[in-house]
Amino acid sequence: MEKQTPNIWPALAELAPMYQETAQVLAERIKLLRAQPPDPGNRHVLARRLAMLEAMRREARELSVLTARYYERGYFRNAKYTV
């Protein structure tokens, strides 16, 4: 009798909501940072931080779509995430 190992990895579709949630948290943080009064001394630091957070949010949204639709027939995957 063949022994089966349990699948401990979540299915890709199960990861999609986690990426969506992460993207939402990042969007809220970006909104808070943009609402802060400008500080001329930290302008460049804030700009770099916002750029990094926006890149992270964009990737989280892209990965959410990719993981949700990965197994759909005819879905054209983002070339950025293909090997």
Distance bins in CASP14 RR format, pairs under 12 A and 6 or more apart:
PFRMAT RR
TARGET T0000
AUTHOR 0000-0000-0000
RMODE 2
METHOD distances of the structure
MODEL  1
7 14 0 0 0 0 0 1 0 0 0 0 0
9 15 0 0 0 0 1 0 0 0 0 0 0
10 16 0 0 0 0 0 1 0 0 0 0 0
10 17 0 0 0 0 0 1 0 0 0 0 0
10 18 0 0 0 0 1 0 0 0 0 0 0
10 19 0 0 0 0 0 1 0 0 0 0 0
10 67 0 0 0 0 1 0 0 0 0 0 0
11 17 0 0 0 0 0 1 0 0 0 0 0
11 18 0 0 0 0 0 1 0 0 0 0 0
11 67 0 0 0 0 1 0 0 0 0 0 0
11 68 0 0 0 0 0 1 0 0 0 0 0
11 70 0 0 0 0 1 0 0 0 0 0 0
11 71 0 0 0 0 1 0 0 0 0 0 0
12 18 0 0 0 0 0 1 0 0 0 0 0
12 19 0 0 0 0 0 1 0 0 0 0 0
12 63 0 0 0 0 1 0 0 0 0 0 0
12 64 0 0 0 0 0 1 0 0 0 0 0
12 65 0 0 0 0 0 1 0 0 0 0 0
12 66 1 0 0 1 0 0 0 0 0 0 0
12 67 1 0 1 0 0 0 0 0 0 0 0
12 68 1 0 0 1 0 0 0 0 0 0 0
12 69 0 0 0 0 1 0 0 0 0 0 0
12 70 1 0 1 0 0 0 0 0 0 0 0
12 71 1 0 0 1 0 0 0 0 0 0 0
12 72 0 0 0 0 0 1 0 0 0 0 0
12 75 0 0 0 0 0 1 0 0 0 0 0
12 77 0 0 0 0 0 1 0 0 0 0 0
12 81 0 0 0 0 0 1 0 0 0 0 0
13 19 0 0 0 0 0 1 0 0 0 0 0
13 20 0 0 0 0 0 1 0 0 0 0 0
13 64 0 0 0 0 0 1 0 0 0 0 0
13 65 0 0 0 0 0 1 0 0 0 0 0
13 66 0 0 0 0 0 1 0 0 0 0 0
13 67 1 0 0 1 0 0 0 0 0 0 0
13 68 1 0 1 0 0 0 0 0 0 0 0
13 69 0 0 0 0 1 0 0 0 0 0 0
13 70 1 0 0 1 0 0 0 0 0 0 0
13 71 1 0 0 1 0 0 0 0 0 0 0
13 72 0 0 0 0 0 1 0 0 0 0 0
14 20 0 0 0 0 0 1 0 0 0 0 0
14 64 0 0 0 0 0 1 0 0 0 0 0
14 67 0 0 0 0 1 0 0 0 0 0 0
14 68 0 0 0 0 1 0 0 0 0 0 0
14 70 0 0 0 0 0 1 0 0 0 0 0
15 21 0 0 0 0 0 1 0 0 0 0 0
15 22 0 0 0 0 0 1 0 0 0 0 0
15 60 0 0 0 0 0 1 0 0 0 0 0
15 63 1 0 0 1 0 0 0 0 0 0 0
15 64 0 0 0 0 1 0 0 0 0 0 0
15 65 0 0 0 0 0 1 0 0 0 0 0
15 66 0 0 0 0 1 0 0 0 0 0 0
15 67 1 0 1 0 0 0 0 0 0 0 0
15 68 0 0 0 0 1 0 0 0 0 0 0
15 69 0 0 0 0 0 1 0 0 0 0 0
15 70 0 0 0 0 1 0 0 0 0 0 0
16 22 0 0 0 0 0 1 0 0 0 0 0
16 23 0 0 0 0 0 1 0 0 0 0 0
16 60 0 0 0 0 0 1 0 0 0 0 0
16 61 0 0 0 0 0 1 0 0 0 0 0
16 62 0 0 0 0 0 1 0 0 0 0 0
16 63 0 0 0 0 1 0 0 0 0 0 0
16 64 1 0 1 0 0 0 0 0 0 0 0
16 65 1 0 0 1 0 0 0 0 0 0 0
16 66 0 0 0 0 1 0 0 0 0 0 0
16 67 1 0 1 0 0 0 0 0 0 0 0
16 68 1 1 0 0 0 0 0 0 0 0 0
16 69 0 0 0 0 1 0 0 0 0 0 0
16 70 0 0 0 0 1 0 0 0 0 0 0
16 71 0 0 0 0 0 1 0 0 0 0 0
16 72 0 0 0 0 0 1 0 0 0 0 0
17 23 0 0 0 0 0 1 0 0 0 0 0
17 24 0 0 0 0 0 1 0 0 0 0 0
17 60 0 0 0 0 0 1 0 0 0 0 0
17 63 0 0 0 0 0 1 0 0 0 0 0
17 64 1 0 0 1 0 0 0 0 0 0 0
17 65 0 0 0 0 0 1 0 0 0 0 0
17 67 0 0 0 0 1 0 0 0 0 0 0
17 68 0 0 0 0 1 0 0 0 0 0 0
18 24 0 0 0 0 0 1 0 0 0 0 0
18 25 0 0 0 0 0 1 0 0 0 0 0
18 60 0 0 0 0 1 0 0 0 0 0 0
18 63 0 0 0 0 1 0 0 0 0 0 0
18 64 0 0 0 0 1 0 0 0 0 0 0
18 67 0 0 0 0 1 0 0 0 0 0 0
18 68 0 0 0 0 0 1 0 0 0 0 0
19 25 0 0 0 0 0 1 0 0 0 0 0
19 26 0 0 0 0 0 1 0 0 0 0 0
19 56 0 0 0 0 0 1 0 0 0 0 0
19 57 0 0 0 0 0 1 0 0 0 0 0
19 58 0 0 0 0 0 1 0 0 0 0 0
19 59 0 0 0 0 1 0 0 0 0 0 0
19 60 1 0 1 0 0 0 0 0 0 0 0
19 61 1 0 0 1 0 0 0 0 0 0 0
19 62 0 0 0 0 1 0 0 0 0 0 0
19 63 1 0 1 0 0 0 0 0 0 0 0
19 64 1 1 0 0 0 0 0 0 0 0 0
19 65 0 0 0 0 1 0 0 0 0 0 0
19 66 0 0 0 0 1 0 0 0 0 0 0
19 67 1 0 0 1 0 0 0 0 0 0 0
19 68 0 0 0 0 1 0 0 0 0 0 0
19 70 0 0 0 0 0 1 0 0 0 0 0
19 81 0 0 0 0 0 1 0 0 0 0 0
20 26 0 0 0 0 0 1 0 0 0 0 0
20 27 0 0 0 0 0 1 0 0 0 0 0
20 57 0 0 0 0 0 1 0 0 0 0 0
20 60 1 0 0 1 0 0 0 0 0 0 0
20 61 1 0 0 1 0 0 0 0 0 0 0
20 62 0 0 0 0 0 1 0 0 0 0 0
20 63 0 0 0 0 1 0 0 0 0 0 0
20 64 1 0 1 0 0 0 0 0 0 0 0
20 65 0 0 0 0 1 0 0 0 0 0 0
20 66 0 0 0 0 0 1 0 0 0 0 0
20 67 0 0 0 0 1 0 0 0 0 0 0
20 68 0 0 0 0 1 0 0 0 0 0 0
21 27 0 0 0 0 0 1 0 0 0 0 0
21 28 0 0 0 0 0 1 0 0 0 0 0
21 57 0 0 0 0 0 1 0 0 0 0 0
21 60 0 0 0 0 1 0 0 0 0 0 0
21 61 0 0 0 0 0 1 0 0 0 0 0
21 63 0 0 0 0 0 1 0 0 0 0 0
21 64 0 0 0 0 1 0 0 0 0 0 0
22 28 0 0 0 0 0 1 0 0 0 0 0
22 29 0 0 0 0 0 1 0 0 0 0 0
22 53 0 0 0 0 0 1 0 0 0 0 0
22 56 0 0 0 0 1 0 0 0 0 0 0
22 57 0 0 0 0 1 0 0 0 0 0 0
22 58 0 0 0 0 0 1 0 0 0 0 0
22 59 0 0 0 0 1 0 0 0 0 0 0
22 60 1 0 1 0 0 0 0 0 0 0 0
22 61 0 0 0 0 1 0 0 0 0 0 0
22 62 0 0 0 0 0 1 0 0 0 0 0
22 63 0 0 0 0 1 0 0 0 0 0 0
22 64 0 0 0 0 1 0 0 0 0 0 0
22 67 0 0 0 0 0 1 0 0 0 0 0
23 29 0 0 0 0 0 1 0 0 0 0 0
23 30 0 0 0 0 0 1 0 0 0 0 0
23 53 0 0 0 0 0 1 0 0 0 0 0
23 54 0 0 0 0 0 1 0 0 0 0 0
23 55 0 0 0 0 0 1 0 0 0 0 0
23 56 0 0 0 0 1 0 0 0 0 0 0
23 57 1 0 1 0 0 0 0 0 0 0 0
23 58 0 0 0 0 1 0 0 0 0 0 0
23 59 0 0 0 0 1 0 0 0 0 0 0
23 60 1 1 0 0 0 0 0 0 0 0 0
23 61 1 0 1 0 0 0 0 0 0 0 0
23 62 0 0 0 0 1 0 0 0 0 0 0
23 63 0 0 0 0 1 0 0 0 0 0 0
23 64 1 0 0 1 0 0 0 0 0 0 0
23 65 0 0 0 0 0 1 0 0 0 0 0
24 30 0 0 0 0 0 1 0 0 0 0 0
24 31 0 0 0 0 0 1 0 0 0 0 0
24 57 0 0 0 0 1 0 0 0 0 0 0
24 60 0 0 0 0 1 0 0 0 0 0 0
24 61 0 0 0 0 1 0 0 0 0 0 0
24 64 0 0 0 0 1 0 0 0 0 0 0
25 31 0 0 0 0 0 1 0 0 0 0 0
25 32 0 0 0 0 0 1 0 0 0 0 0
25 53 0 0 0 0 0 1 0 0 0 0 0
25 56 0 0 0 0 1 0 0 0 0 0 0
25 57 0 0 0 0 1 0 0 0 0 0 0
25 60 0 0 0 0 1 0 0 0 0 0 0
26 32 0 0 0 0 0 1 0 0 0 0 0
26 33 0 0 0 0 0 1 0 0 0 0 0
26 49 0 0 0 0 0 1 0 0 0 0 0
26 50 0 0 0 0 0 1 0 0 0 0 0
26 52 0 0 0 0 1 0 0 0 0 0 0
26 53 1 0 1 0 0 0 0 0 0 0 0
26 54 0 0 0 0 1 0 0 0 0 0 0
26 55 0 0 0 0 1 0 0 0 0 0 0
26 56 1 0 1 0 0 0 0 0 0 0 0
26 57 1 1 0 0 0 0 0 0 0 0 0
26 58 0 0 0 0 1 0 0 0 0 0 0
26 59 0 0 0 0 1 0 0 0 0 0 0
26 60 1 0 0 1 0 0 0 0 0 0 0
26 61 0 0 0 0 1 0 0 0 0 0 0
26 64 0 0 0 0 0 1 0 0 0 0 0
27 33 0 0 0 0 0 1 0 0 0 0 0
27 34 0 0 0 0 0 1 0 0 0 0 0
27 50 0 0 0 0 0 1 0 0 0 0 0
27 53 0 0 0 0 1 0 0 0 0 0 0
27 54 0 0 0 0 1 0 0 0 0 0 0
27 56 0 0 0 0 0 1 0 0 0 0 0
27 57 1 0 1 0 0 0 0 0 0 0 0
27 58 0 0 0 0 0 1 0 0 0 0 0
27 60 0 0 0 0 1 0 0 0 0 0 0
27 61 0 0 0 0 1 0 0 0 0 0 0
28 34 0 0 0 0 0 1 0 0 0 0 0
28 35 0 0 0 0 0 1 0 0 0 0 0
28 53 0 0 0 0 0 1 0 0 0 0 0
28 57 0 0 0 0 1 0 0 0 0 0 0
29 35 0 0 0 0 0 1 0 0 0 0 0
29 36 0 0 0 0 0 1 0 0 0 0 0
29 49 0 0 0 0 1 0 0 0 0 0 0
29 50 0 0 0 0 1 0 0 0 0 0 0
29 52 0 0 0 0 0 1 0 0 0 0 0
29 53 1 0 0 1 0 0 0 0 0 0 0
29 54 0 0 0 0 0 1 0 0 0 0 0
29 56 0 0 0 0 1 0 0 0 0 0 0
29 57 0 0 0 0 1 0 0 0 0 0 0
29 60 0 0 0 0 0 1 0 0 0 0 0
30 36 0 0 0 0 0 1 0 0 0 0 0
30 46 0 0 0 0 0 1 0 0 0 0 0
30 49 0 0 0 0 1 0 0 0 0 0 0
30 50 1 0 0 1 0 0 0 0 0 0 0
30 51 0 0 0 0 0 1 0 0 0 0 0
30 52 0 0 0 0 0 1 0 0 0 0 0
30 53 1 0 1 0 0 0 0 0 0 0 0
30 54 1 0 0 1 0 0 0 0 0 0 0
30 55 0 0 0 0 0 1 0 0 0 0 0
30 56 0 0 0 0 1 0 0 0 0 0 0
30 57 1 0 0 1 0 0 0 0 0 0 0
30 58 0 0 0 0 0 1 0 0 0 0 0
30 60 0 0 0 0 0 1 0 0 0 0 0
31 50 0 0 0 0 0 1 0 0 0 0 0
31 53 0 0 0 0 0 1 0 0 0 0 0
31 54 0 0 0 0 0 1 0 0 0 0 0
31 57 0 0 0 0 0 1 0 0 0 0 0
32 46 0 0 0 0 0 1 0 0 0 0 0
32 49 0 0 0 0 0 1 0 0 0 0 0
32 50 0 0 0 0 0 1 0 0 0 0 0
32 53 0 0 0 0 0 1 0 0 0 0 0
33 39 0 0 0 0 0 1 0 0 0 0 0
33 42 0 0 0 0 0 1 0 0 0 0 0
33 45 0 0 0 0 0 1 0 0 0 0 0
33 46 1 0 0 1 0 0 0 0 0 0 0
33 47 0 0 0 0 0 1 0 0 0 0 0
33 48 0 0 0 0 0 1 0 0 0 0 0
33 49 1 0 0 1 0 0 0 0 0 0 0
33 50 1 0 1 0 0 0 0 0 0 0 0
33 51 0 0 0 0 0 1 0 0 0 0 0
33 52 0 0 0 0 0 1 0 0 0 0 0
33 53 1 0 0 1 0 0 0 0 0 0 0
33 54 0 0 0 0 0 1 0 0 0 0 0
33 57 0 0 0 0 0 1 0 0 0 0 0
34 46 0 0 0 0 1 0 0 0 0 0 0
34 47 0 0 0 0 0 1 0 0 0 0 0
34 49 0 0 0 0 0 1 0 0 0 0 0
34 50 1 0 0 1 0 0 0 0 0 0 0
34 53 0 0 0 0 0 1 0 0 0 0 0
34 54 0 0 0 0 0 1 0 0 0 0 0
35 46 0 0 0 0 0 1 0 0 0 0 0
35 50 0 0 0 0 0 1 0 0 0 0 0
36 42 0 0 0 0 1 0 0 0 0 0 0
36 43 0 0 0 0 0 1 0 0 0 0 0
36 45 0 0 0 0 0 1 0 0 0 0 0
36 46 1 0 0 1 0 0 0 0 0 0 0
36 49 0 0 0 0 0 1 0 0 0 0 0
36 50 0 0 0 0 0 1 0 0 0 0 0
37 43 0 0 0 0 0 1 0 0 0 0 0
37 46 0 0 0 0 0 1 0 0 0 0 0
38 44 0 0 0 0 0 1 0 0 0 0 0
38 45 0 0 0 0 0 1 0 0 0 0 0
38 46 0 0 0 0 1 0 0 0 0 0 0
38 47 0 0 0 0 0 1 0 0 0 0 0
39 45 0 0 0 0 1 0 0 0 0 0 0
39 46 1 0 0 1 0 0 0 0 0 0 0
39 47 0 0 0 0 0 1 0 0 0 0 0
40 46 0 0 0 0 0 1 0 0 0 0 0
41 47 0 0 0 0 0 1 0 0 0 0 0
42 48 0 0 0 0 0 1 0 0 0 0 0
42 49 0 0 0 0 1 0 0 0 0 0 0
42 50 0 0 0 0 0 1 0 0 0 0 0
43 49 0 0 0 0 0 1 0 0 0 0 0
43 50 0 0 0 0 0 1 0 0 0 0 0
44 50 0 0 0 0 0 1 0 0 0 0 0
44 51 0 0 0 0 0 1 0 0 0 0 0
45 51 0 0 0 0 0 1 0 0 0 0 0
45 52 0 0 0 0 0 1 0 0 0 0 0
46 52 0 0 0 0 0 1 0 0 0 0 0
46 53 0 0 0 0 0 1 0 0 0 0 0
47 53 0 0 0 0 0 1 0 0 0 0 0
47 54 0 0 0 0 0 1 0 0 0 0 0
48 54 0 0 0 0 0 1 0 0 0 0 0
48 55 0 0 0 0 0 1 0 0 0 0 0
49 55 0 0 0 0 0 1 0 0 0 0 0
49 56 0 0 0 0 0 1 0 0 0 0 0
50 56 0 0 0 0 0 1 0 0 0 0 0
50 57 0 0 0 0 0 1 0 0 0 0 0
51 57 0 0 0 0 0 1 0 0 0 0 0
51 58 0 0 0 0 0 1 0 0 0 0 0
52 58 0 0 0 0 0 1 0 0 0 0 0
52 59 0 0 0 0 0 1 0 0 0 0 0
53 59 0 0 0 0 0 1 0 0 0 0 0
53 60 0 0 0 0 0 1 0 0 0 0 0
54 60 0 0 0 0 0 1 0 0 0 0 0
54 61 0 0 0 0 0 1 0 0 0 0 0
55 61 0 0 0 0 0 1 0 0 0 0 0
55 62 0 0 0 0 0 1 0 0 0 0 0
56 62 0 0 0 0 0 1 0 0 0 0 0
56 63 0 0 0 0 0 1 0 0 0 0 0
57 63 0 0 0 0 0 1 0 0 0 0 0
57 64 0 0 0 0 0 1 0 0 0 0 0
58 64 0 0 0 0 0 1 0 0 0 0 0
58 65 0 0 0 0 0 1 0 0 0 0 0
58 78 0 0 0 0 0 1 0 0 0 0 0
58 80 0 0 0 0 0 1 0 0 0 0 0
59 65 0 0 0 0 0 1 0 0 0 0 0
59 66 0 0 0 0 0 1 0 0 0 0 0
59 67 0 0 0 0 0 1 0 0 0 0 0
59 78 0 0 0 0 0 1 0 0 0 0 0
59 80 0 0 0 0 1 0 0 0 0 0 0
59 81 0 0 0 0 1 0 0 0 0 0 0
60 66 0 0 0 0 0 1 0 0 0 0 0
60 67 0 0 0 0 0 1 0 0 0 0 0
61 67 0 0 0 0 0 1 0 0 0 0 0
61 68 0 0 0 0 0 1 0 0 0 0 0
61 78 0 0 0 0 0 1 0 0 0 0 0
62 68 0 0 0 0 0 1 0 0 0 0 0
62 69 0 0 0 0 0 1 0 0 0 0 0
62 77 0 0 0 0 0 1 0 0 0 0 0
62 78 1 0 1 0 0 0 0 0 0 0 0
62 79 0 0 0 0 0 1 0 0 0 0 0
62 80 1 0 0 1 0 0 0 0 0 0 0
62 81 1 0 0 1 0 0 0 0 0 0 0
63 69 0 0 0 0 0 1 0 0 0 0 0
63 70 0 0 0 0 0 1 0 0 0 0 0
63 77 0 0 0 0 0 1 0 0 0 0 0
63 78 0 0 0 0 1 0 0 0 0 0 0
63 80 0 0 0 0 1 0 0 0 0 0 0
63 81 1 0 0 1 0 0 0 0 0 0 0
64 70 0 0 0 0 0 1 0 0 0 0 0
64 78 0 0 0 0 0 1 0 0 0 0 0
64 81 0 0 0 0 0 1 0 0 0 0 0
65 72 0 0 0 0 0 1 0 0 0 0 0
65 75 0 0 0 0 1 0 0 0 0 0 0
65 76 0 0 0 0 0 1 0 0 0 0 0
65 77 0 0 0 0 1 0 0 0 0 0 0
65 78 1 0 0 1 0 0 0 0 0 0 0
65 80 0 0 0 0 0 1 0 0 0 0 0
65 81 0 0 0 0 0 1 0 0 0 0 0
66 72 0 0 0 0 0 1 0 0 0 0 0
66 75 0 0 0 0 1 0 0 0 0 0 0
66 76 0 0 0 0 0 1 0 0 0 0 0
66 77 1 0 0 1 0 0 0 0 0 0 0
66 78 1 0 0 1 0 0 0 0 0 0 0
66 79 0 0 0 0 0 1 0 0 0 0 0
66 80 0 0 0 0 1 0 0 0 0 0 0
66 81 1 0 1 0 0 0 0 0 0 0 0
66 82 0 0 0 0 1 0 0 0 0 0 0
67 75 0 0 0 0 0 1 0 0 0 0 0
67 77 0 0 0 0 0 1 0 0 0 0 0
67 78 0 0 0 0 0 1 0 0 0 0 0
67 81 0 0 0 0 1 0 0 0 0 0 0
68 75 0 0 0 0 1 0 0 0 0 0 0
68 77 0 0 0 0 0 1 0 0 0 0 0
69 75 1 0 1 0 0 0 0 0 0 0 0
69 76 0 0 0 0 1 0 0 0 0 0 0
69 77 0 0 0 0 1 0 0 0 0 0 0
69 78 0 0 0 0 0 1 0 0 0 0 0
69 81 0 0 0 0 0 1 0 0 0 0 0
70 76 0 0 0 0 0 1 0 0 0 0 0
70 77 1 0 0 1 0 0 0 0 0 0 0
70 78 0 0 0 0 0 1 0 0 0 0 0
70 81 0 0 0 0 1 0 0 0 0 0 0
70 82 0 0 0 0 0 1 0 0 0 0 0
71 77 0 0 0 0 0 1 0 0 0 0 0
75 82 0 0 0 0 0 1 0 0 0 0 0
76 82 0 0 0 0 0 1 0 0 0 0 0
77 83 0 0 0 0 0 1 0 0 0 0 0
END
